[in-house]
């Protein structure tokens, strides 16, 4: 009789149990709004449930289970998250026409996570039971941590990046493992990439890397139709990345530029006037150094007409990139600061409980948080540690690429190399795009990638050590 309990099914059972316990049973767990929910609510036809709710109750301190239905596209924020929220909204109307239950969206994210985990384990567990068990255990420990799952019951864009990063790699590895992968699987792979790249403006740059790798998948088969499809999908990925960046709302770009310059480059600068000159900005803007866009007590208001001409029209992210490239010590300084916030999966200033739970505002849950707490308290949050992990990861990838005897195996390794490169981009983009503001949240994708790299490295070591031990035993028997 065929076994039905294998590693991937064991993962499904346990992961579904953890998610059910954390997100759908007992006291409601979510993540409080910091103001970002408004972006997606305006597009997806939702609004706050309690119209007269106080600022303190609505933002930062408490999560919310229910939201009101409203008209679509009261505003527009370009993001693939809209698709998932709208699907959840339509399902929600079927169950409760008077209020939208955010747990329906949480259930969609959970299904996507379970799918990704199932595919990763099924197609990468190898013949080594020990390596497969290690992969399953680490998937359960790391990626079902409450630091990740609590986001599911929220309107933040982070869970879209999380589940589709995992799905992208699950499908990408599945493609190279199957002897004759169908075209539909190639389309699904690129669809996962599009959801990832277009979930947030911050993710747009990583699409260029996936577009290039897509060309490698296009040449994975000699079939002409496959190649034409792969090239077309790669071109769409490239275009989608460009459009995602260009389509960012003007106000959103202004916020990022303000944060990057005044709360980033000029924040604590030893020579504010000199930095302004290097950026091509008037020196009288020095009064804004160290301020953020949301402050109400700045010497020059953020929407002052003079600032449009003196700042917003004179600066771009290309100027900021050039500044850091010509002042590498300042970039390293900011990277060191970012590293101090890089091992925190979730922003702890945002509460996880509803007000009705009776807990103080801003209270976090620590149920099933072993991994996120291990990272936060025990992993070195310093730049040297991050550099060391990336260097070792790339060295191991280079070793595997050089010893691979086949195009498909090399493409699989290249997918992991792109994972590392995505980690570098996701570490630098918040520095170049939003200064020092809320780094623990803006480094979310970096945390996802970093954790994927650590899991990959651990499983690879278990597999290689097992191979070495097996070869050694074989030699001893032959002797």
C-alpha positions in Angstrom: 0.0 0.0 0.0 1.4 3.4 -1.0 2.4 5.7 1.9 0.4 9.0 1.9 2.3 10.5 4.8 5.5 11.8 3.2 7.6 14.8 4.1 5.6 17.2 2.0 2.3 16.0 3.4 3.7 16.2 6.9 4.7 19.8 6.2 1.1 20.6 5.0 -0.5 19.1 8.1 1.8 20.8 10.6 2.0 24.1 8.8 -1.7 24.3 8.4 -2.1 23.5 12.1 0.3 26.3 13.1 -1.4 28.8 10.8 -4.9 27.7 12.0 -3.8 28.1 15.6 -2.1 31.5 15.1 -4.5 33.2 12.6 -7.9 31.6 12.7 -8.5 30.1 16.2 -8.8 31.8 19.5 -7.8 35.4 20.0 -7.4 37.4 16.7 -3.8 38.0 15.7 -2.9 40.6 13.0 -0.7 43.6 12.6 -1.8 47.2 13.4 -2.1 49.8 10.6 0.7 52.4 10.4 -1.2 54.3 7.7 -0.2 52.1 4.8 -3.6 50.4 4.6 -5.1 53.4 3.0 -3.2 52.8 -0.2 -4.7 49.4 -0.9 -8.2 50.1 0.6 -8.8 52.9 -1.8 -8.2 50.7 -4.8 -9.8 47.5 -3.4 -13.1 48.9 -2.2 -12.5 48.7 1.5 -12.6 51.2 4.4 -12.2 51.4 8.1 -15.1 49.7 9.9 -15.5 52.2 12.7 -15.8 55.6 11.0 -15.6 57.5 14.3 -12.6 55.5 15.7 -10.0 57.6 17.4 -6.5 58.0 15.9 -5.0 56.0 18.8 -7.3 53.1 18.3 -7.0 53.0 14.6 -3.2 53.3 14.1 -0.2 51.5 15.6 -1.7 50.1 18.7 -4.3 47.6 17.7 -5.0 45.2 14.8 -8.4 45.0 13.2 -10.4 42.0 12.1 -13.2 43.8 10.3 -13.3 46.4 7.6 -16.2 48.2 5.8 -17.1 47.7 2.2 -16.7 50.8 0.0 -16.5 51.8 -3.6 -13.6 50.7 -5.7 -10.8 53.0 -6.9 -11.4 56.0 -4.7 -7.6 56.2 -5.3 -5.1 54.0 -7.1 -2.0 52.4 -5.8 -0.3 50.1 -8.4 0.2 46.7 -6.8 -0.6 43.1 -7.5 -1.8 42.9 -4.0 -5.1 44.5 -5.3 -5.9 41.2 -7.1 -5.6 39.2 -3.9 -7.5 41.7 -1.8 -10.3 42.0 -4.4 -10.7 38.2 -4.6 -10.9 38.1 -0.8 -13.4 40.9 -0.8 -15.7 39.1 -3.2 -15.5 35.9 -1.1 -16.1 38.0 2.0 -19.4 39.4 0.7 -20.7 35.8 0.3 -20.2 35.1 4.0 -20.8 38.5 5.5 -22.3 41.4 3.5 -22.0 43.9 6.3 -18.3 43.7 7.1 -15.2 42.2 5.5 -13.3 39.7 7.6 -9.5 40.1 7.0 -9.0 36.5 7.9 -10.4 35.5 4.4 -7.3 37.3 3.0 -5.2 35.6 5.6 -6.6 32.2 4.4 -5.6 33.0 0.8 -2.0 33.9 1.9 -1.9 30.6 3.9 -3.0 28.5 0.9 -0.2 30.1 -1.2 2.3 29.5 1.5 1.3 25.9 1.9 1.5 25.4 -1.9 5.0 26.9 -2.0 6.2 24.8 0.9 4.7 21.6 -0.5 6.4 22.1 -3.9 9.8 23.1 -2.4 9.9 20.0 -0.3 8.4 17.6 -2.9 10.9 18.6 -5.6 14.0 19.2 -3.5 14.1 16.6 -0.7 16.5 14.4 -2.7 17.2 10.8 -1.9 18.7 11.8 1.4 16.1 11.3 4.1 18.2 13.4 6.5 18.4 16.4 4.1 14.7 16.1 3.3 13.8 16.1 7.0 16.1 19.1 7.6 14.4 21.0 4.8 10.9 20.2 6.2 11.8 21.1 9.8 13.4 24.4 8.7 10.5 25.3 6.5 8.3 24.8 9.5 10.5 26.6 12.0 11.4 29.6 9.8 8.5 30.3 7.4 5.6 29.7 9.7 7.0 31.9 12.4 4.4 34.4 13.8 6.7 37.2 12.6 5.7 36.2 9.0 2.2 34.9 9.6 0.8 37.8 11.6 1.1 39.9 8.4 -1.4 37.6 6.7 -4.2 39.2 8.7 -3.4 42.7 7.6 -3.5 44.9 4.5 0.2 45.4 4.3 2.0 44.4 1.1 4.6 42.3 2.9 2.9 38.9 2.7 2.6 39.3 -1.0 6.4 39.6 -1.3 6.8 36.7 1.2 4.6 34.1 -0.4 5.4 34.9 -4.0 9.2 34.9 -3.3 8.8 31.3 -2.0 6.4 30.4 -4.9 8.9 31.8 -7.5 11.6 29.6 -6.2 9.3 26.6 -5.8 8.2 26.8 -9.4 11.6 27.8 -10.7 13.2 24.7 -9.2 10.2 22.5 -10.2 10.8 23.6 -13.8 14.4 22.4 -13.9 13.6 19.1 -12.0 10.9 17.9 -14.3 12.0 16.0 -17.4 9.4 17.5 -19.7 7.9 20.6 -18.0 4.8 22.0 -19.6 4.4 25.5 -20.9 1.7 26.2 -18.3 4.3 25.7 -15.6 6.6 28.2 -17.2 3.7 30.7 -17.3 3.0 30.0 -13.6 6.7 30.6 -12.8 6.6 34.0 -14.5 3.2 34.9 -13.0 4.7 34.3 -9.5 7.6 36.7 -10.5 5.1 39.3 -11.6 3.2 39.2 -8.4 6.5 39.5 -6.5 8.0 42.3 -8.6 4.8 44.3 -8.8 3.6 44.0 -5.2 5.6 47.1 -4.2 7.5 49.8 -5.9 10.4 48.8 -3.8 10.5 45.4 -5.5 10.5 46.7 -9.0 14.3 46.7 -9.5 14.6 43.0 -8.8 12.5 42.3 -11.8 15.4 43.1 -14.1 17.4 40.2 -12.6 14.4 37.8 -13.1 14.0 39.0 -16.7 17.6 38.0 -17.5 17.3 34.7 -15.7 14.1 34.1 -17.6 16.1 34.0 -20.8 18.1 31.1 -19.4 14.8 29.3 -18.8 13.8 30.1 -22.4 16.9 28.3 -23.7 16.4 25.4 -21.3 14.5 23.6 -24.1 15.4 23.3 -27.8 11.7 23.5 -28.7 11.0 26.7 -30.7 7.6 27.3 -29.1 9.1 27.1 -25.6 11.9 29.5 -26.5 9.5 32.1 -28.0 7.2 31.8 -24.9 10.2 32.2 -22.5 11.6 35.2 -24.4 8.1 36.9 -24.5 7.6 36.3 -20.7 11.0 37.7 -19.9 10.3 40.8 -22.0 7.0 41.2 -20.1 8.8 40.9 -16.8 11.3 43.6 -17.8 8.5 46.0 -19.0 6.5 45.3 -15.9 9.5 46.3 -13.7 9.9 49.6 -15.6 6.1 50.4 -15.5 5.9 49.6 -11.8 8.6 52.2 -11.1 7.3 54.8 -13.5 3.7 54.3 -12.4 4.4 55.0 -8.7 2.2 57.9 -7.5 3.9 61.3 -7.6 3.2 61.9 -3.9 4.8 58.5 -3.1 8.0 59.5 -5.0 8.1 62.8 -3.2 7.9 61.1 0.2 10.7 58.7 -0.7 13.0 61.5 -2.0 12.4 63.6 1.1 13.1 60.7 3.4 16.2 59.6 1.5 17.8 63.0 1.5 16.7 64.7 4.7 16.2 61.7 6.9 18.9 59.7 5.2 21.9 61.4 3.7 21.7 64.6 5.8 20.6 62.9 9.0 23.7 63.3 11.2 25.8 64.5 8.3 29.2 66.1 9.4 28.8 68.6 6.6 25.2 69.3 5.7 26.0 72.3 3.4 28.7 70.4 1.6 26.3 67.4 1.0 23.7 69.7 -0.4 26.2 71.2 -2.8 27.2 67.7 -4.0 23.5 66.9 -4.5 23.0 70.2 -6.5 20.5 71.5 -3.9 20.4 75.0 -2.3 22.1 75.4 1.0 19.1 77.0 2.7 17.5 73.5 2.8 20.0 72.6 5.7 17.1 73.5 8.1 15.4 70.3 7.0 18.4 68.0 7.8 17.3 65.2 10.1 13.6 65.7 9.6 11.1 63.2 8.1 8.3 63.8 5.7 5.6 63.2 8.3 6.8 65.8 10.9 4.5 68.8 11.5 7.1 71.1 13.0 9.6 71.5 10.1 11.0 74.9 9.2 9.7 74.5 5.6 6.5 72.5 5.2 6.9 69.4 3.1 4.2 70.6 0.6 5.5 74.2 0.5 5.4 75.4 -3.2 9.1 76.6 -2.8 10.1 73.1 -2.0 8.8 71.9 -5.3 11.2 74.1 -7.2 14.1 73.9 -4.8 14.0 70.2 -4.1 11.5 67.9 -5.8 12.3 69.1 -9.3 16.0 69.1 -8.8 16.7 65.7 -7.3 16.2 62.1 -8.4 17.2 58.7 -7.2 20.0 58.8 -9.8 21.5 61.7 -8.0 21.3 59.9 -4.7 22.9 56.8 -6.1 25.7 58.9 -7.6 26.2 60.6 -4.2 26.7 57.3 -2.5 28.9 55.9 -5.2 31.2 58.9 -5.0 31.1 58.8 -1.1 31.4 55.1 -0.4 32.3 55.7 3.3 28.9 57.3 3.8 27.2 54.4 2.1 29.0 51.9 4.4 28.0 54.0 7.4 24.3 53.7 6.3 24.7 50.0 5.6 26.0 49.5 9.1 23.0 51.3 10.5 20.7 49.2 8.3 22.4 46.1 9.5 21.5 47.0 13.1 17.8 46.7 12.1 18.2 43.8 9.7 17.5 40.8 11.9 14.0 41.9 12.9 11.3 40.3 10.8 8.4 42.4 12.1 8.1 45.9 13.4 7.5 45.6 17.1 6.0 49.0 17.5 2.8 47.7 15.7 0.4 45.8 18.0 -0.9 42.3 17.1 -4.1 42.3 19.2 -7.5 43.9 18.8 -8.5 46.5 21.4 -11.3 44.1 22.5 -8.6 41.6 23.7 -8.0 43.9 26.6 -4.2 44.2 26.1 -2.2 47.4 26.2 -1.8 49.2 22.9 1.2 48.0 20.9 1.3 44.5 22.6 3.0 41.8 20.5 2.3 38.1 20.5 5.2 35.7 20.9 3.4 32.5 20.2 5.5 30.4 17.8 8.2 33.1 17.5 11.3 31.0 18.2 12.9 31.8 14.9 12.1 35.5 14.8 13.3 35.9 18.5 16.4 33.9 17.8 17.3 36.3 15.0 16.4 39.4 16.9 18.3 38.5 20.1 21.1 36.1 19.1 22.1 36.7 15.5 24.8 39.3 15.0 23.0 42.4 13.6 26.2 43.8 12.1 27.4 44.4 8.6 30.4 42.0 8.8 28.0 39.1 9.6 25.8 39.8 6.6 28.8 40.2 4.3 30.2 36.9 5.6 26.9 35.0 5.0 26.6 36.3 1.5 30.2 35.6 0.7 30.0 32.0 1.8 26.6 31.6 0.0 28.0 32.8 -3.3 31.2 30.7 -2.8 29.1 27.6 -2.4 26.9 28.5 -5.4 30.0 29.1 -7.5 31.3 25.7 -6.4 28.1 23.9 -7.4 27.8 25.8 -10.7 31.4 24.8 -11.7 30.9 21.1 -10.9 27.4 20.9 -12.5 27.3 18.8 -15.6 24.1 20.0 -17.3 22.3 23.2 -18.4 19.4 22.6 -16.0 21.5 22.1 -12.9 23.4 25.3 -13.7 20.1 27.2 -14.2 19.0 25.9 -10.7 22.2 27.2 -9.2 21.8 30.5 -11.1 18.3 30.8 -9.5 20.0 30.7 -6.1 22.7 33.2 -7.2 19.8 35.5 -8.1 18.4 34.9 -4.7 21.6 36.2 -3.2 21.6 39.2 -5.5 18.0 39.9 -4.6 19.1 40.0 -1.0 21.7 42.6 -1.8 19.2 44.7 -3.7 16.6 44.4 -1.0 19.2 45.5 1.6 20.3 48.6 -0.4 17.0 49.8 -1.8 15.6 51.0 1.5 18.8 53.0 2.1 18.7 54.5 -1.4 14.9 54.9 -1.5 13.7 55.8 2.0 16.6 56.9 4.1 16.6 55.6 7.7 12.9 55.6 8.1 11.2 52.5 9.5 14.1 50.2 8.4 12.9 47.2 10.4 9.8 47.1 8.1 11.4 48.2 4.9 14.0 45.4 5.2 11.2 42.7 5.3 12.1 41.3 1.9 15.7 41.2 2.9 14.7 39.1 5.9 12.8 36.7 3.6 15.7 36.3 1.3 18.2 36.0 4.1 16.2 33.3 5.8 15.8 31.4 2.4 19.6 31.6 2.1 20.2 30.3 5.6 17.7 27.4 5.1 19.3 26.6 1.7 22.8 26.6 3.2 21.8 24.4 6.1 20.1 21.8 3.9 23.1 21.9 1.5 25.5 21.2 4.3 23.4 18.4 5.7 23.3 16.9 2.2 27.0 17.3 1.4 28.1 15.9 4.8 25.8 12.9 4.3 27.3 12.3 0.9 30.8 12.6 2.4 30.0 10.2 5.2 28.4 7.7 2.8 31.4 7.8 0.5 33.7 7.3 3.5 31.8 4.3 4.7 31.9 2.8 1.2 35.6 3.2 1.0 36.1 1.6 4.4 33.9 -1.4 3.4 35.9 -1.8 0.1 39.2 -1.7 2.1 
